[in-house]
């Protein structure tokens, strides 16, 4: 018997993400734990706390993921950002363990324009060296920036060389964002195999169409089939990734529910 691949959505409410997932017909939910644009310590706002959220997810059969705050940039050479980024990433991993999450998604980050990009890769090695926890971090590819650690396959390969050399580097996973890849100049056909050849794994897919054109560098998501990515290419890369899927698309519950169904059709195709 084939076990269906979990398909979910990034939901707004961290108080009752299970109800929001079920509204979308989803069996996975991605959430922020706290303000994604704040350095404040993350906190579960579900009534009853982390234990209640974990129990509710298990009862409903909903797999949880945490998306780390956008501010986190462990690659940067700026100590005032890098140091709190490492601390915040550890806090996210700790709280993920409390709620039984399957992973913590974190962007690859970047270094300032006048600094050597190699410093950013080495800072990732140091960050992974220091990180402790039961829940893996899943580094997500990004759409723009010449100094970004995870824009394009070539940069991801250099990043993974650094991550693998860290203590615990073999536990680090990868999150493939389809919009980011397309906007970052990567052709989607065959991309899953190119990524796996580097990382050995794809742990999660962020299935997003792109509002903007190929290689635009713009991180602007669109609903599936409503953007500029060829629908067949989008469906193919989702199938070939063979990993759990989360949509991060615009709109209300019914819009994301349609995208969840779009992914399920793609996986069945």
Kinemage of the C-alpha trace (Angstrom):
@kinemage 1
@onewidth
@group {chain A} dominant
@subgroup {mainchain}
@vectorlist {calphas} color= white
{ca unk a 1} P 0.000 0.000 0.000
{ca unk a 2} L 1.378 3.406 -1.038
{ca unk a 3} L 1.287 6.061 1.690
{ca unk a 4} L 0.075 9.400 0.262
{ca unk a 5} L 2.545 12.262 0.286
{ca unk a 6} L 1.447 14.898 2.831
{ca unk a 7} L 0.181 18.087 1.198
{ca unk a 8} L -0.354 21.222 3.251
{ca unk a 9} L -0.325 24.997 3.378
{ca unk a 10} L 1.312 27.814 5.244
{ca unk a 11} L -1.500 29.023 7.494
{ca unk a 12} L -1.861 32.373 9.193
{ca unk a 13} L -3.007 31.363 12.623
{ca unk a 14} L -0.537 29.872 15.040
{ca unk a 15} L -3.320 29.652 17.633
{ca unk a 16} L -5.245 26.945 15.776
{ca unk a 17} L -3.245 25.868 12.719
{ca unk a 18} L -4.902 22.445 12.768
{ca unk a 19} L -8.341 23.919 12.127
{ca unk a 20} L -6.888 26.059 9.348
{ca unk a 21} L -5.222 23.049 7.745
{ca unk a 22} L -8.461 21.086 7.829
{ca unk a 23} L -10.290 24.061 6.252
{ca unk a 24} L -7.924 23.703 3.316
{ca unk a 25} L -8.300 19.926 3.067
{ca unk a 26} L -4.641 19.679 4.016
{ca unk a 27} L -2.754 17.103 6.034
{ca unk a 28} L 0.216 19.371 6.761
{ca unk a 29} L 0.505 22.894 8.133
{ca unk a 30} L 3.414 25.313 8.138
{ca unk a 31} L 3.384 28.104 10.692
{ca unk a 32} L 5.397 30.958 12.097
{ca unk a 33} L 5.884 30.707 15.835
{ca unk a 34} L 5.833 34.383 16.697
{ca unk a 35} L 6.364 37.444 14.520
{ca unk a 36} L 8.466 36.531 11.442
{ca unk a 37} L 9.906 40.059 11.416
{ca unk a 38} L 10.886 40.222 15.089
{ca unk a 39} L 13.793 39.044 17.219
{ca unk a 40} L 11.425 38.252 20.097
{ca unk a 41} L 11.657 34.756 21.532
{ca unk a 42} L 9.159 32.434 19.803
{ca unk a 43} L 6.117 31.353 21.742
{ca unk a 44} L 3.307 28.902 21.023
{ca unk a 45} L 0.012 30.804 21.284
{ca unk a 46} L -2.251 27.761 21.010
{ca unk a 47} L -4.408 27.475 24.157
{ca unk a 48} L -2.692 24.853 26.286
{ca unk a 49} L 0.703 25.589 24.748
{ca unk a 50} L 3.077 23.356 22.825
{ca unk a 51} L 1.793 20.109 24.318
{ca unk a 52} L -1.775 20.921 23.281
{ca unk a 53} L -0.729 21.782 19.734
{ca unk a 54} L 1.303 18.599 19.428
{ca unk a 55} L -1.604 16.496 20.678
{ca unk a 56} L -4.078 18.206 18.330
{ca unk a 57} L -1.820 17.657 15.336
{ca unk a 58} L -1.359 13.997 16.163
{ca unk a 59} L -5.084 13.480 16.643
{ca unk a 60} L -5.935 15.163 13.336
{ca unk a 61} L -3.100 13.505 11.412
{ca unk a 62} L -1.631 16.888 10.445
{ca unk a 63} L 2.130 17.161 10.000
{ca unk a 64} L 3.572 20.416 11.353
{ca unk a 65} L 6.434 22.507 9.993
{ca unk a 66} L 7.854 25.749 11.381
{ca unk a 67} L 9.121 28.482 9.079
{ca unk a 68} L 11.883 30.420 10.814
{ca unk a 69} L 11.647 34.248 10.919
{ca unk a 70} L 12.735 36.183 7.838
{ca unk a 71} L 15.272 38.121 9.895
{ca unk a 72} L 17.485 35.086 10.418
{ca unk a 73} L 20.713 35.296 8.420
{ca unk a 74} L 23.412 33.047 9.835
{ca unk a 75} L 25.577 33.629 6.744
{ca unk a 76} L 26.192 37.343 7.206
{ca unk a 77} L 29.483 38.816 8.331
{ca unk a 78} L 27.544 41.401 10.369
{ca unk a 79} L 27.870 40.231 13.988
{ca unk a 80} L 24.802 42.216 15.058
{ca unk a 81} L 22.690 40.047 12.766
{ca unk a 82} L 24.595 36.758 12.710
{ca unk a 83} L 24.787 36.243 16.484
{ca unk a 84} L 21.064 36.788 17.190
{ca unk a 85} L 20.292 34.726 14.071
{ca unk a 86} L 22.078 31.713 15.523
{ca unk a 87} L 20.284 32.176 18.828
{ca unk a 88} L 16.896 32.523 17.154
{ca unk a 89} L 17.462 29.466 14.953
{ca unk a 90} L 18.235 27.399 18.044
{ca unk a 91} L 15.047 28.672 19.696
{ca unk a 92} L 13.035 27.692 16.633
{ca unk a 93} L 14.493 24.182 16.669
{ca unk a 94} L 13.768 23.835 20.388
{ca unk a 95} L 10.137 24.860 20.026
{ca unk a 96} L 9.758 22.636 16.959
{ca unk a 97} L 10.688 19.674 19.120
{ca unk a 98} L 8.077 20.686 21.686
{ca unk a 99} L 5.243 20.705 19.123
{ca unk a 100} L 6.443 17.613 17.263
{ca unk a 101} L 7.253 19.473 14.038
{ca unk a 102} L 8.935 17.622 11.187
{ca unk a 103} L 11.353 20.428 10.361
{ca unk a 104} L 12.328 24.090 10.629
{ca unk a 105} L 12.594 25.853 7.278
{ca unk a 106} L 15.226 28.606 7.119
{ca unk a 107} L 16.418 30.767 4.249
{ca unk a 108} L 20.014 30.480 3.091
{ca unk a 109} L 20.812 34.101 3.795
{ca unk a 110} L 23.458 36.311 2.215
{ca unk a 111} L 26.588 38.350 2.865
{ca unk a 112} L 26.959 42.124 2.307
{ca unk a 113} L 27.847 43.121 -1.269
{ca unk a 114} L 31.498 43.977 -0.562
{ca unk a 115} L 32.268 40.824 1.439
{ca unk a 116} L 33.549 37.524 0.021
{ca unk a 117} L 30.769 35.013 -0.466
{ca unk a 118} L 33.048 32.272 0.914
{ca unk a 119} L 32.686 33.871 4.346
{ca unk a 120} L 28.962 33.199 4.211
{ca unk a 121} L 29.411 29.524 3.435
{ca unk a 122} L 31.871 29.198 6.310
{ca unk a 123} L 29.473 30.987 8.653
{ca unk a 124} L 26.878 28.365 7.772
{ca unk a 125} L 29.380 25.661 8.740
{ca unk a 126} L 29.917 27.346 12.105
{ca unk a 127} L 26.172 27.754 12.667
{ca unk a 128} L 25.471 24.069 12.014
{ca unk a 129} L 28.415 23.139 14.261
{ca unk a 130} L 26.753 24.965 17.157
{ca unk a 131} L 23.168 23.891 16.535
{ca unk a 132} L 21.636 21.255 18.789
{ca unk a 133} L 18.252 19.596 18.643
{ca unk a 134} L 16.083 16.694 17.572
{ca unk a 135} L 14.352 18.468 14.666
{ca unk a 136} L 16.251 19.068 11.410
{ca unk a 137} L 16.628 22.455 9.817
{ca unk a 138} L 15.653 22.524 6.135
{ca unk a 139} L 17.590 25.144 4.171
{ca unk a 140} L 15.413 26.760 1.503
{ca unk a 141} L 16.650 27.995 -1.865
{ca unk a 142} L 16.108 31.696 -2.493
{ca unk a 143} L 15.115 33.777 -5.514
{ca unk a 144} L 17.394 36.790 -5.615
{ca unk a 145} L 20.702 38.337 -4.672
{ca unk a 146} L 24.165 37.866 -6.149
{ca unk a 147} L 25.516 37.397 -2.617
{ca unk a 148} L 22.871 34.836 -1.604
{ca unk a 149} L 23.987 31.455 -0.324
{ca unk a 150} L 21.185 29.423 -1.914
{ca unk a 151} L 20.272 31.052 -5.220
{ca unk a 152} L 20.849 28.504 -7.950
{ca unk a 153} L 22.341 25.042 -8.034
{ca unk a 154} L 25.958 26.237 -8.174
{ca unk a 155} L 25.631 28.189 -4.923
{ca unk a 156} L 23.700 25.372 -3.255
{ca unk a 157} L 26.557 23.009 -4.097
{ca unk a 158} L 29.064 25.312 -2.399
{ca unk a 159} L 26.750 25.750 0.570
{ca unk a 160} L 26.351 22.011 0.968
{ca unk a 161} L 30.098 21.447 0.909
{ca unk a 162} L 30.329 23.765 3.914
{ca unk a 163} L 27.301 22.291 5.707
{ca unk a 164} L 28.507 18.715 5.230
{ca unk a 165} L 31.834 19.570 6.853
{ca unk a 166} L 30.064 20.669 10.051
{ca unk a 167} L 29.359 18.478 13.035
{ca unk a 168} L 25.763 17.395 12.462
{ca unk a 169} L 25.814 18.486 8.830
{ca unk a 170} L 24.414 15.168 7.648
{ca unk a 171} L 21.172 15.956 9.496
{ca unk a 172} L 20.551 19.207 7.603
{ca unk a 173} L 17.758 18.916 5.040
{ca unk a 174} L 16.670 20.828 1.968
{ca unk a 175} L 13.453 22.675 1.110
{ca unk a 176} L 12.864 23.252 -2.607
{ca unk a 177} L 10.786 26.344 -3.385
{ca unk a 178} L 9.525 26.229 -6.983
{ca unk a 179} L 8.904 29.981 -7.293
{ca unk a 180} L 12.333 30.798 -5.882
{ca unk a 181} L 14.033 28.338 -8.245
{ca unk a 182} L 12.220 29.702 -11.322
{ca unk a 183} L 12.752 33.352 -10.355
{ca unk a 184} L 16.353 32.509 -9.483
{ca unk a 185} L 17.075 31.293 -13.005
{ca unk a 186} L 16.854 27.526 -12.593
{ca unk a 187} L 14.935 25.503 -15.182
{ca unk a 188} L 12.430 23.303 -13.341
{ca unk a 189} L 12.644 20.181 -15.561
{ca unk a 190} L 15.205 17.870 -13.959
{ca unk a 191} L 15.795 20.253 -11.043
{ca unk a 192} L 14.880 17.713 -8.362
{ca unk a 193} L 17.554 15.331 -9.620
{ca unk a 194} L 20.125 18.137 -9.825
{ca unk a 195} L 19.393 19.115 -6.227
{ca unk a 196} L 19.507 15.531 -4.946
{ca unk a 197} L 22.847 15.005 -6.680
{ca unk a 198} L 24.190 17.746 -4.384
{ca unk a 199} L 22.269 17.352 -1.134
{ca unk a 200} L 21.300 13.688 -1.311
{ca unk a 201} L 17.765 14.665 -0.290
{ca unk a 202} L 14.724 16.872 -0.688
{ca unk a 203} L 12.747 17.008 2.546
{ca unk a 204} L 10.009 19.451 1.601
{ca unk a 205} L 8.655 21.276 -1.444
{ca unk a 206} L 7.258 24.782 -1.275
{ca unk a 207} L 4.901 24.583 -4.260
{ca unk a 208} L 4.397 28.146 -5.472
{ca unk a 209} L 3.763 29.653 -8.871
{ca unk a 210} L 5.631 32.870 -9.722
{ca unk a 211} L 4.067 36.272 -10.337
{ca unk a 212} L 7.215 37.398 -12.149
{ca unk a 213} L 9.201 36.071 -15.074
{ca unk a 214} L 12.011 33.513 -15.242
{ca unk a 215} L 15.303 34.709 -13.670
{ca unk a 216} L 13.631 37.902 -12.401
{ca unk a 217} L 15.097 37.462 -8.915
{ca unk a 218} L 11.686 38.432 -7.513
{ca unk a 219} L 10.195 36.430 -4.636
{ca unk a 220} L 6.507 36.942 -5.459
{ca unk a 221} L 4.262 33.903 -5.162
{ca unk a 222} L 1.148 33.234 -7.238
{ca unk a 223} L -1.556 30.613 -6.983
{ca unk a 224} L -0.783 27.412 -8.837
{ca unk a 225} L -1.561 27.665 -12.530
{ca unk a 226} L -2.119 31.432 -12.252
{ca unk a 227} L 1.477 32.598 -12.571
{ca unk a 228} L 4.264 32.537 -15.140
{ca unk a 229} L 5.571 29.003 -14.557
{ca unk a 230} L 4.527 26.450 -17.155
{ca unk a 231} L 1.938 24.303 -15.307
{ca unk a 232} L 3.380 21.077 -16.720
{ca unk a 233} L 6.887 21.999 -15.535
{ca unk a 234} L 5.515 22.883 -12.097
{ca unk a 235} L 3.598 19.619 -11.788
{ca unk a 236} L 6.602 17.618 -12.972
{ca unk a 237} L 9.074 19.072 -10.470
{ca unk a 238} L 6.592 18.487 -7.638
{ca unk a 239} L 6.247 14.833 -8.656
{ca unk a 240} L 9.972 14.355 -9.188
{ca unk a 241} L 10.835 15.821 -5.791
{ca unk a 242} L 8.791 13.015 -4.164
{ca unk a 243} L 8.630 14.895 -0.855
{ca unk a 244} L 5.933 16.431 1.354
{ca unk a 245} L 4.491 19.616 -0.129
{ca unk a 246} L 3.403 22.926 1.385
{ca unk a 247} L 1.799 25.722 -0.650
{ca unk a 248} L 2.609 29.303 0.354
{ca unk a 249} L 0.156 30.926 -2.015
{ca unk a 250} L -1.997 34.072 -1.713
{ca unk a 251} L -5.644 34.339 -0.781
{ca unk a 252} L -8.041 32.896 1.737
{ca unk a 253} L -8.687 29.308 2.802
{ca unk a 254} L -10.629 28.462 -0.361
{ca unk a 255} L -7.802 29.732 -2.584
{ca unk a 256} L -5.227 27.622 -0.801
{ca unk a 257} L -7.620 24.665 -0.750
{ca unk a 258} L -7.702 24.844 -4.547
{ca unk a 259} L -3.891 24.873 -4.603
{ca unk a 260} L -3.721 21.881 -2.259
{ca unk a 261} L -6.026 20.021 -4.653
{ca unk a 262} L -3.872 21.155 -7.607
{ca unk a 263} L -0.831 19.583 -5.946
{ca unk a 264} L -2.666 16.337 -5.280
{ca unk a 265} L -3.656 16.111 -8.945
{ca unk a 266} L -0.053 16.790 -9.933
{ca unk a 267} L 1.212 14.054 -7.634
{ca unk a 268} L -1.324 11.615 -9.055
{ca unk a 269} L -0.486 12.543 -12.634
